[in-house]
Amino acid sequence: MAWRSTRTPATATLFKTRREALSLVQYDSPLLGPGQQNLNDNTDQTGLSLNVSYSLSGRTSAALSASTSRSKSLSGNLGDNTRQFRLYVPRNFQQRLAGTVEVRRNSGSLTLQNGSYAENAVSASLSMTF
């Protein structure tokens, strides 16, 4: 679904994907190793994402991106959850000079290691074209 106004375009996506392996696990096991033989055979993934941007001025905008998904191995009864959040502000300073400031958080679960992870980041970039 997409929505567009003068200053604020937005998209929302809901998805469900099912993957069934085309080859037998015996052919894939030398590539994946013995511990992950059935991990990618048959998977089911569902998720939701939202993207919104806002034009602050002719040279500056702000954008928000958020998503969550769940992946499940139907063969191995394993599942992982992921969540991503990103806020960034790009700005054109001059005709060939631009910069971006970004705040980001990624988190999720790791079924194989029986744990979870989280990444928090702040970044800034400046680019010039010649």
One Martini backbone bead per residue (centre of mass of N, CA, C, O) as a GRO file, in nm:
protein
  130
    1MET     BB    1   0.098   0.035   0.021
    2ALA     BB    2   0.032   0.373  -0.089
    3TRP     BB    3   0.125   0.717  -0.002
    4ARG     BB    4   0.060   1.058  -0.130
    5SER     BB    5   0.200   1.371  -0.081
    6THR     BB    6   0.367   1.654  -0.098
    7ARG     BB    7   0.561   1.569   0.178
    8THR     BB    8   0.429   1.253   0.230
    9PRO     BB    9   0.551   0.959   0.171
   10ALA     BB   10   0.411   0.613   0.181
   11THR     BB   11   0.478   0.269   0.294
   12ALA     BB   12   0.317  -0.059   0.305
   13THR     BB   13   0.420  -0.400   0.401
   14LEU     BB   14   0.286  -0.727   0.343
   15PHE     BB   15   0.425  -1.061   0.404
   16LYS     BB   16   0.433  -1.400   0.245
   17THR     BB   17   0.672  -1.672   0.244
   18ARG     BB   18   0.740  -1.974   0.054
   19ARG     BB   19   0.993  -2.233   0.072
   20GLU     BB   20   1.107  -2.489  -0.154
   21ALA     BB   21   1.311  -2.728  -0.216
   22LEU     BB   22   1.486  -2.859  -0.510
   23SER     BB   23   1.680  -3.017  -0.326
   24LEU     BB   24   1.845  -3.240  -0.161
   25VAL     BB   25   2.022  -3.267   0.132
   26GLN     BB   26   2.260  -3.441   0.017
   27TYR     BB   27   2.359  -3.208  -0.183
   28ASP     BB   28   2.391  -2.969   0.046
   29SER     BB   29   2.570  -3.067   0.294
   30PRO     BB   30   2.863  -2.985   0.194
   31LEU     BB   31   2.793  -2.675   0.209
   32LEU     BB   32   2.654  -2.651   0.516
   33GLY     BB   33   2.680  -2.889   0.688
   34PRO     BB   34   2.574  -3.096   0.952
   35GLY     BB   35   2.413  -2.872   1.140
   36GLN     BB   36   2.235  -2.751   0.857
   37GLN     BB   37   2.057  -2.942   0.673
   38ASN     BB   38   1.736  -2.824   0.734
   39LEU     BB   39   1.722  -2.506   0.746
   40ASN     BB   40   1.659  -2.438   0.406
   41ASP     BB   41   1.440  -2.613   0.283
   42ASN     BB   42   1.174  -2.512   0.456
   43THR     BB   43   1.019  -2.192   0.441
   44ASP     BB   44   0.877  -1.928   0.650
   45GLN     BB   45   0.771  -1.583   0.578
   46THR     BB   46   0.697  -1.292   0.777
   47GLY     BB   47   0.586  -0.937   0.730
   48LEU     BB   48   0.663  -0.583   0.812
   49SER     BB   49   0.655  -0.253   0.651
   50LEU     BB   50   0.770   0.097   0.701
   51ASN     BB   51   0.759   0.407   0.499
   52VAL     BB   52   0.867   0.747   0.581
   53SER     BB   53   0.852   1.078   0.447
   54TYR     BB   54   0.988   1.423   0.486
   55SER     BB   55   0.972   1.751   0.373
   56LEU     BB   56   1.139   2.024   0.504
   57SER     BB   57   1.277   2.100   0.227
   58GLY     BB   58   1.447   2.134  -0.070
   59ARG     BB   59   1.720   1.993   0.091
   60THR     BB   60   1.542   1.851   0.322
   61SER     BB   61   1.497   1.534   0.491
   62ALA     BB   62   1.289   1.276   0.639
   63ALA     BB   63   1.328   0.927   0.755
   64LEU     BB   64   1.130   0.624   0.807
   65SER     BB   65   1.218   0.284   0.909
   66ALA     BB   66   1.018  -0.021   0.953
   67SER     BB   67   1.069  -0.370   1.067
   68THR     BB   68   0.924  -0.709   1.059
   69SER     BB   69   1.021  -1.063   1.113
   70ARG     BB   70   0.947  -1.417   1.034
   71SER     BB   71   1.140  -1.715   1.050
   72LYS     BB   72   1.073  -2.058   0.934
   73SER     BB   73   1.158  -2.390   0.979
   74LEU     BB   74   0.987  -2.675   0.877
   75SER     BB   75   1.209  -2.903   0.916
   76GLY     BB   76   1.359  -2.786   1.205
   77ASN     BB   77   1.198  -2.605   1.407
   78LEU     BB   78   1.286  -2.303   1.333
   79GLY     BB   79   1.332  -1.953   1.455
   80ASP     BB   80   1.321  -1.598   1.350
   81ASN     BB   81   1.360  -1.263   1.468
   82THR     BB   82   1.315  -0.930   1.323
   83ARG     BB   83   1.431  -0.583   1.380
   84GLN     BB   84   1.387  -0.253   1.224
   85PHE     BB   85   1.537   0.081   1.270
   86ARG     BB   86   1.516   0.400   1.082
   87LEU     BB   87   1.677   0.728   1.095
   88TYR     BB   88   1.696   0.988   0.840
   89VAL     BB   89   1.902   1.282   0.717
   90PRO     BB   90   1.904   1.441   0.423
   91ARG     BB   91   2.144   1.676   0.256
   92ASN     BB   92   2.176   1.956   0.041
   93PHE     BB   93   2.419   2.199   0.025
   94GLN     BB   94   2.495   2.158  -0.272
   95GLN     BB   95   2.518   2.050  -0.585
   96ARG     BB   96   2.787   1.841  -0.485
   97LEU     BB   97   2.681   1.846  -0.171
   98ALA     BB   98   2.632   1.584   0.076
   99GLY     BB   99   2.428   1.462   0.360
  100THR     BB  100   2.410   1.221   0.646
  101VAL     BB  101   2.191   1.118   0.912
  102GLU     BB  102   2.195   0.821   1.136
  103VAL     BB  103   1.958   0.601   1.300
  104ARG     BB  104   2.004   0.259   1.437
  105ARG     BB  105   1.806  -0.057   1.480
  106ASN     BB  106   1.894  -0.399   1.544
  107SER     BB  107   1.700  -0.704   1.598
  108GLY     BB  108   1.712  -1.047   1.746
  109SER     BB  109   1.706  -1.394   1.694
  110LEU     BB  110   1.896  -1.707   1.786
  111THR     BB  111   1.831  -2.030   1.765
  112LEU     BB  112   2.107  -2.185   1.742
  113GLN     BB  113   2.225  -2.007   2.006
  114ASN     BB  114   2.010  -1.916   2.213
  115GLY     BB  115   1.959  -1.598   2.129
  116SER     BB  116   2.064  -1.254   2.086
  117TYR     BB  117   2.048  -0.930   1.914
  118ALA     BB  118   2.213  -0.595   1.892
  119GLU     BB  119   2.197  -0.281   1.706
  120ASN     BB  120   2.365   0.032   1.746
  121ALA     BB  121   2.352   0.341   1.543
  122VAL     BB  122   2.564   0.616   1.438
  123SER     BB  123   2.567   0.828   1.142
  124ALA     BB  124   2.791   1.009   0.914
  125SER     BB  125   2.782   1.181   0.592
  126LEU     BB  126   3.002   1.293   0.319
  127SER     BB  127   2.948   1.411  -0.021
  128MET     BB  128   3.131   1.439  -0.339
  129THR     BB  129   3.106   1.548  -0.665
  130PHE     BB  130   3.308   1.556  -0.987
   0.00000   0.00000   0.00000
